[in-house]
Amino acid sequence: MNRKQYEEKRNALLKENDALIEEGKFDEHEAKLQEVEELDNKWEKVKTAQANSAALKERGVTDIENKSQSPEGASVVEELNAKVKKNHAEVYESAFAKHMMNRKVEGEELEVFNRVNGMSNAYTHDTGNTAVLIPETVVAGIWARAEEMYPFFADVRKYAINGTMKIAKHTSIDAGDASWYAEGTPTEEEQNTFGELILGGHELAKNVKVSWKLEAMAVEQFIPYIQSELGERFGVALGTAVLQGSDTNEPNGVETELLAEAGTPQVVTYDSDNATTPVPLSYAKLTEAIGKIHSSYLSGAAIYASNGTIWSELANLMDEQGRPLFIPDVTSGGVGRMFGMVVKPDAGVSAGSVLIGNANRGYVFNTNEAMRMASQTDVANRTTIYAAYGVYDGDVLDTKAFALIQNLPNA
């Protein structure tokens, strides 16, 4: 059986399946899904056999004694280990997809699946509501999707430490800072004040409802679908939380932290919609905000704002000589540059606000528990609900790494 024959037969089965659903013949529908599953499993075995055969043909006879080193210097053993690791990831990804789609998992796939999820019985496959680890390759795709939409979240420093994470914060030097002394005068002993940043965990969850009709998709189509759905929705939650989160059942946001400081030393305001005395966003407001960031954080700092704020406010700003401050540039990871910093559109920033700062050095984010997924079938509505969840937390490490320009009408 070749790919064309497989696809033609599968499409024919799916058309028959659609007709059975429309006629209300659900027993026959279940049997038809089983035929699709058996066809998919048969095709998977054909592809594996073809790949193994091709690999053997390409490998030929290996002279171990004379070819123990590759041209790049890596040993044959290292190359084989890398291939095994890659193969393990691919096998688990396939097993995960089949498990979530209620397809049969067996052989090597079942063995790898049980090992990853700590299941002891390697001879049975339970498609119940047990939550299983989402493959690293799939999670990477979900994060990539989220980070593409929310660049501040993409830029923050990330960890993956189980349990409570504690980070020491140096808050001030109370005595003994570097100073000039007269000859013979003893140097004052340094006294420091340290705080502690504690990252616990907040559970983030999302349900994806899939109709049985859609669930009949091929295994290789399921992974991109899940990545797209979860990446977009997790992205909204994560991208907004690291900026506007309240630290109640969600990470603490940068905007929240800056606005909560006594006297709001890192906040600059404008009021462009004030009918009596409007205070527009200006060159002076921007330079005032940049001046609030500690100089040690300026290298690596960026400007974040919603797409609307960028094109209605920032792109129209002029310096004191009437020259545009905003320089369009899509080659540096954003949509333009201002004061040498990349301008990045981020929907997580509050409307009308502009956040300037060094996300990588000023904010930390931790994955307390890796992303998992469980499924539940709703027979009455002929749908399957996929529930994904993970445990995360994040907080501001140093407020001096940021400055917020806030539009008061939107506050």
N, C-alpha and C positions, 0 to 999 in steps of 0.2 A: 504494500500500500504506500503510495506517495502522498505528498502534501495536498495536491489537487484533489485526489480521490477522497482523502480524509475530509477536506473542507466541503466538498460537494455532498458527501454522505451526512455530515454533521448539520449542514444547513437544511437538508431535507428532513432530518429528524426534528429539528427545531420548529420547522413549519408545521409538521404534524402535531407537535406538542402544543403550539399556539392554538391550533384548531380544537384540540381536546379541551383546553382551558375555556375557550369561548363557548363550547357546547356543555360545559359543566361536568365533563367526564374526568373526575379527579383521580379515580383509581387508575384509569388508563394513562392519565398524565404522569402519575408516579412511576409507572412502568416505563413510559417513554423517557423520563429523566434518567432512569437506570440504564437504558440503552445508550444515551448520550455519554453517561459516565463511563460505561464499559468501552465505548469507542475512544474516548479521551485517554483512558488508561492504556489501551492498545497502542495508540499513537505515541504516547510517552515512551513506551517500551521500544517502539520502532525507532524513534529519534535517538534514544540512548544507544541502541545497538549500532545504528549508523555512525554515531559519533565515536564509539569505541573502535569500530572497524577502521574509520578514517585515521584515528590516532595511531593505531598499530601500523597502518600502511606508511604514515609519515615518519614514524620513529625508526623503522628499519632495524639494522643490526648496530648496536652501540658498543663501541670499544671503550669499556670502563677505564682501562689502564691509561689510555692516551687522551681521553676526553673527560677527565674528572673535573675540569674547570671550564666554565663557559667563557666566551670572549669578554664578558663584563667582570669576570673574576668570581662569580657566585658558584658554589659547589653544586654538583648534581643533586646531592641530598637536600640542599636548601631549596632548589627549584622544585623538587618533588614535594617537599613540605608545603611550599606555597600553593602548589596545585591542589594538594589535599585539602588545605584550608579553604581555597576558593570553591572546590567541589562540595565541601561540607556546607558552606553558606548557600550554595545553589540548591542542594538537596533539601536543606531545611526550609528554604523559601517555598519550594514546590510542595513540601509536606504541609507547611502552614496553610497555604492557599487551599489545598484539598481539604484539610481539616475544617477550615472555616466555611467551605462550600458544601460540607457534608458529603464529600467524595471519599472513597475508600483509600486509606493510607496503609501501605504494606511494604515489606522488604526493607531495603536500606533506608528508605524514607521514614518508615515507622520507627526503626532503631534510632536514627538521628533525632527524630521528633521527641521520642520519650526521653532520650538522654538530655536534651536541651531543657526540657520542662520538668525534669526530676521525677518522671513517672517510672515506676518499677516494673510494670507489666509490659514486656516488649512484644507480646503476642496478641494483644487485643487493641482495638482502636475505639475509643469512646468519643462520640461527637456531641457530648452533652454540653452543659454550660460552664465547664472548667475554663478559666482564663489561661491563655497561653501566651508566651513571649512572642512579640512581633519581631520578625527577623531584623537584624541590624541593617541589612541592605534596604529593607522597606522603611525602617525608621529614618534612615539617612535621607531617603526620598521625601518623607513627610517633613523633616526639619528643613530640607532644602526649599521645599515649597513655602513653608512658613517664613523662612528667612528672606526669600525673594520678595515677599510682600511687605515685610516689616524689617527694614535694614538695621534699626536700632537693636532689635532682638538678635539679629545676625552678628552684630558687633560686640555684644557684651561677652565678658569672660565666662566660660562655662565649665562646670565640673560634673562628675558623675560619682558621687559619694553616697553610699547607703547610710541611712540614719541621720541624726542631727549633725550639721556641719558648723563648726565654730572658727571664726577668723578674727585674729587680734587687729584692732584698729588703733593706730597712733593718733591721738586727738590733739595733744599739745605738749610743748616743752615748758614746764613751769619754772624751771631754774637751770642755770648752767649751760645756756646756749652759747655758741661761739661768740667771743667778745675780745676786746683789746685789754691787755693788762700791763701795768707797770712792772718793770723788772723786779723779780723777787716776790711778787704778789702771788699767792696760791690760786690755782684755778678752781673756780666754783664747781662743786659736784653737780652733774646733770640730774635733773628730776623730770621724769616723763609721766604723762597721763595716758593710759591705754584704755580703750573701750573694747567691746566684744560684739561682733556681728554674728548672730545666730540664725542659721537657716534650717528650719524644720522641714515641713512638707505640707503642701496643699494638693488635694486630689483634683485632677483635671479629667473630665470624662466627656465623651461624645458618642451619640448613637447614630449609626448609619442604617437606614431602612432600605432594603433591597427587595424588589418583587421577585417571585419565583421565576417569572419570565426572564428578568434580567440576570438572575442567579445562574441561569443556564449558560452563561458566557464561558468561554474557554478559560482554563486555569491561568494562562499567561496574560489574559486580559484583566483578571481580577486584581492583581497587584497594582498596576497603574491606576485602576479605578479607586482603590482604597487609599493610595498615596494622595491622589488628587482631592478626594473628599475630606480626609483627615487633615491633610496639610493645610487646606484652606481654612477649615473651621478651628483647628488647634492654633493656626497662625493668628487668627483674630483674637482668640483668648490670650495667648502668650504675648503677642505683640502689643496689645492694649494694656495688659497687666504690668509689664515691666516699665511702662510709662505712667499709667494712671491708676495702678492697683492700690487698694486700700489697706493691704496687709491683714485683711480679715477674710479668711478662706481663699486668699490669693496672694501672690507676691506683692511686695511693696514697690510702688512706682516712683520713678525719679521726680516727676511733677509733684506727686503727693508729698514726697519728702522735702522738696525745696519750699513748697508753700507752707509746710508745717513748722519750719524753722522760725525761731523767735526773731522778729524784725525782718524776715524774708530777705537776708542779705544777698542771695543769689538770684533774685527776681527783679526784672525790669517790667514796667507796665506801660501800655498805651491804650487809648480809647478812641478808635477811629470813627465810631458811630455816635459819639456824644453830640447831641443837637446843639448844645450851648457852646461848649469849648472843646471841640474835637482835638485829640492828641494823636496824630497819625504815627505809624511806624516810620522811622527815619534812620538816616545814616548815624545820627548821634545815639539813638537808642541801641542800634546794633553794636557800635563801638563801646558803649557803656556796658553792655552785657558781656562782651568779650573780655573787657577789663576785669570782670569779676572772677574769671577762671584763673586758677593758679598757673603760673607760667610753666610749671613742670608738666602740665597736662595738655598744653597747646599742640605739641607734636602728636598727631594722631587724632586730633579733635575733628568733628564734623558738625554740619548743621542739619537738623531734622525738622520737618514740618509737613503738614498735610499737603496733598497735591494742590488743593484750592488755595491755601495760604502762600505756597511758593509762587504760583502764577498770578495771583491777584495782589500780592504784597511785595515779596522779596524781589521778583523779577522786574518790578517797576521802580525800585529804589535807585537814587542817584547820590553821588558823593557831593561835596561842597562845590565842586567845579562843574557839576551838571553831567558827569560821566556815569554810565550804568555801573552799578556795583556787581550785578549778576552777570556772569559769563557762561553762556550755554556750553555744556561739555558732557557728552554721554560716554566718554571713554574712561572715566575715572571711578566708575561705580555709582554715579548719581546722575542728576540731570544738569548740573552746572557747578560753578565754583564762586565763592565769595570770600574775600580776605585770605585766599589761599586754601580755604577749606572746602571739601566736597559738600554739595547740597543734595540731601537724599529725601525723596518723598516717602513719608511714613504715616499711614492712616491711624497709627496708635497715638500720635500727638494730638492733644485737644485742639478743637477748631480755633483758628486765629492765633495759636501760640507757636513759638519757635524755640526749640531746644538746641543749645550749642554745648558740645562737650565731648569728652573722651569716654566712650561707652566701655571699651575694653579694660581701662584702668579704674574707672569709677563705679562700675556695677558688676556684681557677681550673681551667677545663676547656677543652681544645682539641680540635677536630676536625682532625686532621692530614691525613686523606684522606677525601673525601666518600664516602658510602655507595654501593656498587655491588651489582649482582646478576647472577648467571649461572644458567643452567638446564641440567639434564641429564636425558635421558629414559631410564628403566629399562623397556625393552620387556617383559622377562620378567615383571615385577610390575605392568605397566601403570600406572606412576606417573611423575610428573615431579618432580624435586628442584630447588627454587629455593634457591640459596645466596646469602645477602646478607652483605656484610662492609664494615667501615670501619676506619679507624685513629684511635685516640683516646688521650688521656692527661689526667691531672688530678693536682693536688697541693694541699696546704695552703699558703696564702700567709703566714698568721700564726696561730700556735696560740693567741695571746691573744684571738682572736675567738671562741674556743669554750671550753666546759667540759663534761666528761663525768661523769655520775653512773652508776657501774657497780655492778651487782648481782653480788657476788663468786661465788655459786654458779653463775652463768651465764658466768663469765669463762673 
